[in-house]
Amino acid sequence: MFDRFRVARRPLVLWSISRTSRSFAVFERASHFTINVLGEDQIALSQQFSSKSSDKFAGVEWSRGNKGCPVLSGVVAFLECDTETTYGGGDHLIIVGRVKRFVQYSGRPRLFVQSKYAVSQAHPRIEMAANAS
């Protein structure tokens, strides 16, 4: 959790949504949202939510977070956020959220970098420094 942030301001996150997304109107008006961090083995789930399907939650296990937003089962982490502000970004809307709650589980996150799925790993220089000690 964010115990160390109780005195300091809570961190911000940002993400963007295409203005042509079926979910655009919902997020444009949303006062809060949840970011689910998928695990490295959840590629099919990632593809389901990035599809043009009208029911992206079909067959997906989830529960309601503190403010009612979906928290997907099996994620490695989730962040519950209040919408801080939004900015026009051409064909996207940039959404800035203030993190109100963060929960982390075991597992490695699934990444999507340069149009490809990837996994995270320690940087080789960090591993070399640890081995030199």
Secondary structure by P-SEA (a helix, b strand, c coil): cccccccccbbbbbbbbbccccaaaaaaacccbbbbbccccaaaaaaaaacccccccccbbbbbccccccccccccbbbbbccccccccccbbbbbbcccbbbbbbbbbbbbcccbbbbbbccaaaaaaaaac
